[in-house]
């Protein structure tokens, strides 16, 4: 049977200097999982406004079911103002409060999550009491949980991040986030030492740290694995980390080896960085071809 992955949290518009595009890490991950042919669904909330209707149309185009996306009457659809002056490090000003801050625990959600192979969530969904409460209820029944740490200042605090780490089986973060978390415990470690510390502290099954253009490192019960980055011409890095995670989960569900999984995930993140926007259309064949071309270069 085709695996089902449920993503939870923000859906919004990334507003760029000259345009806007659909965004939000959970939505991006779901769209990328659909590219690989998996059943991916999104629990989120939009406003009953034009921006919300446009997002629902976009989800329909990506074949992401609309039945788990709530439509609220009292808050506007989410917006994030993106600063892309540095194409390798996009920063955001995320408007608050908006519709996805008020995701309700409506009938059927618990069963939906219970029946999912993976449940993907991030720290941004914990910034507001309502969505945080709904998230904790769903985490209590999720069989296998994936925490996409995704720290966005000032929308998180140490207590909520630690709480979400304790509940995860798999955690993915970038090197800057790893440094910040390691600093909470007052220990100066190199990359590998910090990863061991974090995995042990939170009893994680798998910990994955992305290193931008330098690749990624994976730590699980069988050991430590690393993958160098793929050299590409960057259009923008919006959505690259989300594509990495989607590809990583896709290969993990297939039972692929950690080394091959990491290679495929890094290649997917690199490919998305060559494209404009967070959710370009691609396939497994696209990524395999990119890996082969890189090997021949």
GISULHU-V894773 format. One record per run of one state. SS is the DSSP state (helix for helix, strand for strand, loop for the rest). FROM is the first residue (numbers start at 1). TO is the last residue. Records with the same first field share a line. If there is no record, write none. Layout:
# GISULHU-V894773
SS->FROM-TO ; FROM-TO
This chain:
# GISULHU-V894773
loop->1-3 ; 9-11 ; 16-19 ; 24-24 ; 36-38 ; 48-49 ; 62-68 ; 73-77 ; 84-90 ; 95-98 ; 103-108 ; 115-117 ; 123-123 ; 127-128 ; 140-144 ; 149-157 ; 167-169 ; 185-190 ; 203-205 ; 211-211 ; 215-215 ; 221-222 ; 228-239 ; 255-257 ; 274-283 ; 297-297
strand->4-8 ; 12-15 ; 20-23 ; 39-47 ; 69-72 ; 78-83 ; 91-94 ; 118-122 ; 145-148 ; 170-174 ; 206-210 ; 216-220 ; 223-227
helix->25-35 ; 50-61 ; 99-102 ; 109-114 ; 124-126 ; 129-139 ; 158-166 ; 175-184 ; 191-202 ; 212-214 ; 240-254 ; 258-273 ; 284-296
